[in-house]
Every structure is written in structure tokens, then in C-alpha cells.
């Protein structure tokens, strides 16, 4: 008896190793693509958020000044209170939405994790 595997087993193990390496390479490429897409999406969202915040802030400031100037002679205190309440309400709503989006966002690399779980189930086979 010899402990060396027969040529058929050796070739099968080599093919299995090559298949597993190819599978790992594909999964790593998927991770890289997902990370790149997520990075680009986050950059674009940040750029748009900054532009939107700056212009909305300028517009709201101008609107607030307009309201206060219009009502300066008759209801200046009420106009200032209304403008402040509107600003605080909009800011509170935006903060609430931001927190909601942050809490309910999908996990990073969700597609990769799902593919890896399918791979594991396929390797294990039916139980």
C-alpha cells in the first residue's frame, strides 16, 4: 500500500483547487466593483448635498429677510418668530430624514455576502 494519491484523485483535487481559486477571484472582483460603485455614489451624493444645502440656505435666508422686511412696520416680532420656527422645522425634518436613511441603509457589500452564502450552500450540498 502506498499513501500517494492515484493520478485521478490528484487531478480531481487540482481541478477542485483551481475552481475554488477562480470562484474566490470572481468574488473578490465583485467586492472591488461594489466598493468602487459605493465610493463613487457617496462622492456624488456628498457633492449634490453640499450644493443643495448652500443654495437652499441662501434661498431660505433671503426669504426670511423678505418676510421680516415686509412685516417690519406691523408684525416684526411675529415675522421673526415665524421665520425662526420655519428654519428650525426644516432643519429638524432634514436631520430626522438623514438619521432615518442612515439607520435603514442596506449593509455594505450585501450582494457579495449573499453570493458567498449561496456558494457555501452549493458547496455543502443538500442536507
CORLIN-V931101 format. One line per field, one symbol per residue. ss: DSSP state (@ for helix, = for strand, . for the rest). psi: psi as a letter, one per 30 degrees, with the letter a starting at -180 (. if undefined). burial: b if it has 24 or more other ideal C-beta (glycine too) atoms within 12 Angstrom, else e. Layout:
ss = ???
psi = ???
burial = ???
//
This chain:
ss = ......@@@@@@@@@@@@@@@@@@@@@@@@@@@@@@@@@@@@@@@@@@@@@@@@@@@@@@@@@@@@@@@@.@@@@@@@@@@@@@@@@@@@@@@@@@@@@@@@@@.....@@@@@@@@@@@@@@@...
psi = klfklleeeeeeeeeeeeeeeeeeeeeeeeeeeeeeeeeeeeeeeeeeeeeeeeeeeeeeeeeeeeeeeegeeeheeeeeeeeeeeeeeeeeeeeeeeeeeeegklkkheeeeeeeeeeeeeeeak.
burial = eeeeeeeeeeeeeeeeeeeeeeeeeebeeeeeebeeeeeeeeeeeeeeeeeeeeeeeeebeeebeebbeeeeeeeeeeeeeebeeeeeeeeeeeeeeeeeeeeeeeeeeeebeeeeeeeeeeeeeee
//
